[in-house]
Amino acid sequence: MALKSYRNGQHIVLKNNSTDEDVTIKIVLYDSIQGWLGEDLDNKDWNWYTLDAYTFVKRVKTDRNVLT
């Protein structure tokens, strides 16, 4: 497994391993043991997305000229 680089403020898509549902989050904090602390883009709630429950799918390109 290749080492991934996750940065705060980066938008990524994660897949829930039990439901196969995709969720797009903005990374607040990444921990190699606990997983991602992320802000859900739909309801702005912060949640932990653990490594055993979620799998990284892809990075989402964002327009850096737009203020969020």
N, CA, C and O atoms as CSV, one atom per row, in Angstrom:
chain,resi,resn,atom,element,x,y,z
A,1,MET,N,N,0.843,-1.176,0.000
A,1,MET,CA,C,0.000,0.000,0.000
A,1,MET,C,C,0.888,1.238,0.000
A,1,MET,O,O,1.785,1.366,0.833
A,2,ALA,N,N,0.639,2.136,-0.923
A,2,ALA,CA,C,1.446,3.346,-1.038
A,2,ALA,C,C,1.058,4.348,0.043
A,2,ALA,O,O,-0.103,4.436,0.441
A,3,LEU,N,N,2.041,5.092,0.504
A,3,LEU,CA,C,1.802,6.119,1.510
A,3,LEU,C,C,1.097,7.301,0.845
A,3,LEU,O,O,1.585,7.839,-0.149
A,4,LYS,N,N,-0.028,7.696,1.383
A,4,LYS,CA,C,-0.798,8.807,0.834
A,4,LYS,C,C,-0.487,10.070,1.618
A,4,LYS,O,O,-0.182,10.025,2.810
A,5,SER,N,N,-0.570,11.189,0.927
A,5,SER,CA,C,-0.358,12.487,1.561
A,5,SER,C,C,-1.694,13.212,1.646
A,5,SER,O,O,-2.301,13.525,0.621
A,6,TYR,N,N,-2.147,13.474,2.850
A,6,TYR,CA,C,-3.404,14.179,3.074
A,6,TYR,C,C,-3.094,15.511,3.741
A,6,TYR,O,O,-2.326,15.568,4.701
A,7,ARG,N,N,-3.692,16.582,3.229
A,7,ARG,CA,C,-3.454,17.910,3.780
A,7,ARG,C,C,-4.739,18.488,4.332
A,7,ARG,O,O,-5.829,18.180,3.850
A,8,ASN,N,N,-4.607,19.325,5.344
A,8,ASN,CA,C,-5.763,20.020,5.900
A,8,ASN,C,C,-6.363,20.921,4.820
A,8,ASN,O,O,-5.639,21.596,4.089
A,9,GLY,N,N,-7.692,20.924,4.731
A,9,GLY,CA,C,-8.384,21.731,3.738
A,9,GLY,C,C,-8.595,21.032,2.412
A,9,GLY,O,O,-9.323,21.536,1.557
A,10,GLN,N,N,-7.975,19.883,2.226
A,10,GLN,CA,C,-8.111,19.125,0.986
A,10,GLN,C,C,-9.476,18.441,0.946
A,10,GLN,O,O,-9.957,17.957,1.970
A,11,HIS,N,N,-10.099,18.400,-0.228
A,11,HIS,CA,C,-11.379,17.718,-0.413
A,11,HIS,C,C,-11.113,16.322,-0.969
A,11,HIS,O,O,-10.396,16.161,-1.956
A,12,ILE,N,N,-11.708,15.306,-0.316
A,12,ILE,CA,C,-11.527,13.930,-0.762
A,12,ILE,C,C,-12.872,13.198,-0.727
A,12,ILE,O,O,-13.822,13.636,-0.079
A,13,VAL,N,N,-12.921,12.080,-1.439
A,13,VAL,CA,C,-14.089,11.205,-1.434
A,13,VAL,C,C,-13.707,9.922,-0.719
A,13,VAL,O,O,-12.692,9.302,-1.034
A,14,LEU,N,N,-14.534,9.527,0.253
A,14,LEU,CA,C,-14.339,8.285,0.992
A,14,LEU,C,C,-15.526,7.369,0.742
A,14,LEU,O,O,-16.647,7.832,0.530
A,15,LYS,N,N,-15.272,6.054,0.768
A,15,LYS,CA,C,-16.337,5.066,0.594
A,15,LYS,C,C,-16.562,4.339,1.908
A,15,LYS,O,O,-15.618,3.825,2.509
A,16,ASN,N,N,-17.815,4.296,2.356
A,16,ASN,CA,C,-18.174,3.551,3.552
A,16,ASN,C,C,-18.098,2.063,3.202
A,16,ASN,O,O,-18.760,1.608,2.269
A,17,ASN,N,N,-17.296,1.313,3.944
A,17,ASN,CA,C,-17.065,-0.098,3.624
A,17,ASN,C,C,-18.290,-0.971,3.836
A,17,ASN,O,O,-18.418,-2.005,3.180
A,18,SER,N,N,-19.191,-0.593,4.728
A,18,SER,CA,C,-20.354,-1.440,4.995
A,18,SER,C,C,-21.538,-1.121,4.084
A,18,SER,O,O,-22.332,-2.010,3.776
A,19,THR,N,N,-21.668,0.134,3.647
A,19,THR,CA,C,-22.830,0.509,2.820
A,19,THR,C,C,-22.472,0.837,1.376
A,19,THR,O,O,-23.364,1.010,0.546
A,20,ASP,N,N,-21.177,0.926,1.062
A,20,ASP,CA,C,-20.686,1.325,-0.265
A,20,ASP,C,C,-21.138,2.728,-0.665
A,20,ASP,O,O,-21.129,3.064,-1.850
A,21,GLU,N,N,-21.532,3.550,0.308
A,21,GLU,CA,C,-21.945,4.923,0.041
A,21,GLU,C,C,-20.713,5.821,0.028
A,21,GLU,O,O,-19.835,5.691,0.881
A,22,ASP,N,N,-20.651,6.737,-0.945
A,22,ASP,CA,C,-19.552,7.691,-1.032
A,22,ASP,C,C,-19.902,8.962,-0.289
A,22,ASP,O,O,-21.048,9.410,-0.308
A,23,VAL,N,N,-18.898,9.546,0.373
A,23,VAL,CA,C,-19.079,10.804,1.084
A,23,VAL,C,C,-17.891,11.705,0.730
A,23,VAL,O,O,-16.743,11.260,0.723
A,24,THR,N,N,-18.181,12.971,0.439
A,24,THR,CA,C,-17.137,13.942,0.141
A,24,THR,C,C,-16.921,14.805,1.371
A,24,THR,O,O,-17.867,15.371,1.920
A,25,ILE,N,N,-15.666,14.903,1.801
A,25,ILE,CA,C,-15.351,15.671,3.009
A,25,ILE,C,C,-14.213,16.646,2.731
A,25,ILE,O,O,-13.459,16.502,1.769
A,26,LYS,N,N,-14.116,17.633,3.597
A,26,LYS,CA,C,-12.973,18.544,3.641
A,26,LYS,C,C,-12.150,18.134,4.860
A,26,LYS,O,O,-12.660,18.139,5.980
A,27,ILE,N,N,-10.893,17.784,4.654
A,27,ILE,CA,C,-10.054,17.282,5.740
A,27,ILE,C,C,-9.751,18.394,6.738
A,27,ILE,O,O,-9.284,19.471,6.366
A,28,VAL,N,N,-10.024,18.117,8.002
A,28,VAL,CA,C,-9.641,19.004,9.094
A,28,VAL,C,C,-8.332,18.500,9.699
A,28,VAL,O,O,-7.439,19.285,10.017
A,29,LEU,N,N,-8.232,17.167,9.853
A,29,LEU,CA,C,-7.046,16.546,10.439
A,29,LEU,C,C,-6.965,15.110,9.946
A,29,LEU,O,O,-7.986,14.434,9.819
A,30,TYR,N,N,-5.747,14.641,9.668
A,30,TYR,CA,C,-5.554,13.243,9.307
A,30,TYR,C,C,-4.606,12.608,10.304
A,30,TYR,O,O,-3.574,13.184,10.648
A,31,ASP,N,N,-4.956,11.431,10.761
A,31,ASP,CA,C,-4.116,10.662,11.668
A,31,ASP,C,C,-3.954,9.266,11.081
A,31,ASP,O,O,-4.942,8.626,10.720
A,32,SER,N,N,-2.725,8.794,10.983
A,32,SER,CA,C,-2.469,7.503,10.337
A,32,SER,C,C,-3.037,6.319,11.110
A,32,SER,O,O,-3.119,5.217,10.568
A,33,ILE,N,N,-3.430,6.523,12.365
A,33,ILE,CA,C,-4.013,5.446,13.160
A,33,ILE,C,C,-5.536,5.594,13.254
A,33,ILE,O,O,-6.267,4.618,13.087
A,34,GLN,N,N,-6.013,6.818,13.523
A,34,GLN,CA,C,-7.452,7.037,13.712
A,34,GLN,C,C,-8.211,7.269,12.415
A,34,GLN,O,O,-9.367,6.859,12.302
A,35,GLY,N,N,-7.597,7.911,11.441
A,35,GLY,CA,C,-8.276,8.187,10.183
A,35,GLY,C,C,-8.402,9.676,9.929
A,35,GLY,O,O,-7.509,10.452,10.268
A,36,TRP,N,N,-9.517,10.068,9.330
A,36,TRP,CA,C,-9.740,11.444,8.923
A,36,TRP,C,C,-10.747,12.122,9.845
A,36,TRP,O,O,-11.807,11.562,10.123
A,37,LEU,N,N,-10.429,13.309,10.316
A,37,LEU,CA,C,-11.411,14.179,10.939
A,37,LEU,C,C,-11.819,15.120,9.820
A,37,LEU,O,O,-11.006,15.907,9.336
A,38,GLY,N,N,-13.074,15.040,9.410
A,38,GLY,CA,C,-13.489,15.793,8.244
A,38,GLY,C,C,-14.795,16.526,8.427
A,38,GLY,O,O,-15.636,16.155,9.246
A,39,GLU,N,N,-14.943,17.579,7.641
A,39,GLU,CA,C,-16.169,18.367,7.619
A,39,GLU,C,C,-17.007,17.903,6.437
A,39,GLU,O,O,-16.575,17.986,5.287
A,40,ASP,N,N,-18.204,17.416,6.726
A,40,ASP,CA,C,-19.130,16.999,5.679
A,40,ASP,C,C,-19.554,18.246,4.907
A,40,ASP,O,O,-20.002,19.224,5.505
A,41,LEU,N,N,-19.417,18.215,3.584
A,41,LEU,CA,C,-19.695,19.406,2.789
A,41,LEU,C,C,-21.182,19.740,2.719
A,41,LEU,O,O,-21.540,20.883,2.437
A,42,ASP,N,N,-22.053,18.765,2.969
A,42,ASP,CA,C,-23.490,19.014,2.889
A,42,ASP,C,C,-24.034,19.703,4.142
A,42,ASP,O,O,-24.727,20.715,4.043
A,43,ASN,N,N,-23.723,19.157,5.312
A,43,ASN,CA,C,-24.317,19.703,6.538
A,43,ASN,C,C,-23.311,20.376,7.465
A,43,ASN,O,O,-23.686,20.822,8.550
A,44,LYS,N,N,-22.043,20.461,7.064
A,44,LYS,CA,C,-20.987,21.160,7.809
A,44,LYS,C,C,-20.676,20.551,9.175
A,44,LYS,O,O,-20.047,21.208,10.005
A,45,ASP,N,N,-21.101,19.311,9.428
A,45,ASP,CA,C,-20.765,18.620,10.676
A,45,ASP,C,C,-19.361,18.022,10.575
A,45,ASP,O,O,-18.934,17.594,9.503
A,46,TRP,N,N,-18.657,17.998,11.698
A,46,TRP,CA,C,-17.350,17.346,11.772
A,46,TRP,C,C,-17.531,15.939,12.318
A,46,TRP,O,O,-18.225,15.739,13.314
A,47,ASN,N,N,-16.903,14.961,11.660
A,47,ASN,CA,C,-16.980,13.565,12.081
A,47,ASN,C,C,-15.622,12.902,11.892
A,47,ASN,O,O,-14.814,13.335,11.070
A,48,TRP,N,N,-15.381,11.836,12.673
A,48,TRP,CA,C,-14.220,10.983,12.450
A,48,TRP,C,C,-14.612,9.911,11.449
A,48,TRP,O,O,-15.640,9.252,11.605
A,49,TYR,N,N,-13.804,9.741,10.438
A,49,TYR,CA,C,-13.978,8.688,9.437
A,49,TYR,C,C,-12.809,7.734,9.628
A,49,TYR,O,O,-11.702,7.989,9.152
A,50,THR,N,N,-13.063,6.632,10.328
A,50,THR,CA,C,-11.991,5.719,10.721
A,50,THR,C,C,-11.500,4.894,9.537
A,50,THR,O,O,-12.230,4.663,8.572
A,51,LEU,N,N,-10.243,4.455,9.634
A,51,LEU,CA,C,-9.616,3.705,8.546
A,51,LEU,C,C,-10.249,2.337,8.341
A,51,LEU,O,O,-10.238,1.816,7.225
A,52,ASP,N,N,-10.803,1.743,9.398
A,52,ASP,CA,C,-11.423,0.429,9.234
A,52,ASP,C,C,-12.839,0.530,8.668
A,52,ASP,O,O,-13.355,-0.458,8.146
A,53,ALA,N,N,-13.475,1.689,8.758
A,53,ALA,CA,C,-14.846,1.853,8.269
A,53,ALA,C,C,-14.917,2.543,6.906
A,53,ALA,O,O,-15.913,2.404,6.197
A,54,TYR,N,N,-13.868,3.285,6.532
A,54,TYR,CA,C,-13.882,4.041,5.277
A,54,TYR,C,C,-12.618,3.778,4.473
A,54,TYR,O,O,-11.549,3.525,5.029
A,55,THR,N,N,-12.761,3.843,3.151
A,55,THR,CA,C,-11.654,3.665,2.233
A,55,THR,C,C,-11.534,4.904,1.354
A,55,THR,O,O,-12.536,5.427,0.865
A,56,PHE,N,N,-10.303,5.369,1.159
A,56,PHE,CA,C,-10.047,6.511,0.291
A,56,PHE,C,C,-10.379,6.156,-1.149
A,56,PHE,O,O,-9.980,5.098,-1.636
A,57,VAL,N,N,-11.120,7.047,-1.846
A,57,VAL,CA,C,-11.470,6.817,-3.247
A,57,VAL,C,C,-10.658,7.732,-4.150
A,57,VAL,O,O,-9.933,7.258,-5.025
A,58,LYS,N,N,-10.775,9.058,-3.942
A,58,LYS,CA,C,-10.056,9.992,-4.807
A,58,LYS,C,C,-10.019,11.380,-4.183
A,58,LYS,O,O,-10.769,11.687,-3.256
A,59,ARG,N,N,-9.134,12.203,-4.712
A,59,ARG,CA,C,-9.091,13.625,-4.359
A,59,ARG,C,C,-10.050,14.372,-5.266
A,59,ARG,O,O,-10.297,13.965,-6.401
A,60,VAL,N,N,-10.581,15.458,-4.758
A,60,VAL,CA,C,-11.487,16.290,-5.546
A,60,VAL,C,C,-10.769,17.594,-5.845
A,60,VAL,O,O,-10.257,18.257,-4.943
A,61,LYS,N,N,-10.738,17.954,-7.125
A,61,LYS,CA,C,-10.124,19.220,-7.514
A,61,LYS,C,C,-11.030,20.357,-7.078
A,61,LYS,O,O,-12.243,20.307,-7.283
A,62,THR,N,N,-10.440,21.385,-6.473
A,62,THR,CA,C,-11.198,22.562,-6.066
A,62,THR,C,C,-10.599,23.795,-6.708
A,62,THR,O,O,-9.397,23.858,-6.965
A,63,ASP,N,N,-11.448,24.771,-6.962
A,63,ASP,CA,C,-11.001,26.026,-7.536
A,63,ASP,C,C,-10.435,26.896,-6.423
A,63,ASP,O,O,-11.179,27.348,-5.553
A,64,ARG,N,N,-9.140,27.131,-6.440
A,64,ARG,CA,C,-8.491,27.893,-5.368
A,64,ARG,C,C,-8.821,29.377,-5.425
A,64,ARG,O,O,-8.520,30.102,-4.478
A,65,ASN,N,N,-9.428,29.848,-6.505
A,65,ASN,CA,C,-9.779,31.271,-6.613
A,65,ASN,C,C,-11.110,31.594,-5.964
A,65,ASN,O,O,-11.448,32.765,-5.792
A,66,VAL,N,N,-11.870,30.569,-5.601
A,66,VAL,CA,C,-13.178,30.772,-4.975
A,66,VAL,C,C,-13.034,30.661,-3.464
A,66,VAL,O,O,-12.473,29.688,-2.959
A,67,LEU,N,N,-13.538,31.649,-2.748
A,67,LEU,CA,C,-13.486,31.608,-1.295
A,67,LEU,C,C,-14.553,30.665,-0.765
A,67,LEU,O,O,-15.700,30.700,-1.209
A,68,THR,N,N,-14.167,29.812,0.196
A,68,THR,CA,C,-15.136,28.884,0.778
A,68,THR,C,C,-15.346,29.166,2.231
A,68,THR,O,O,-16.132,28.481,2.885
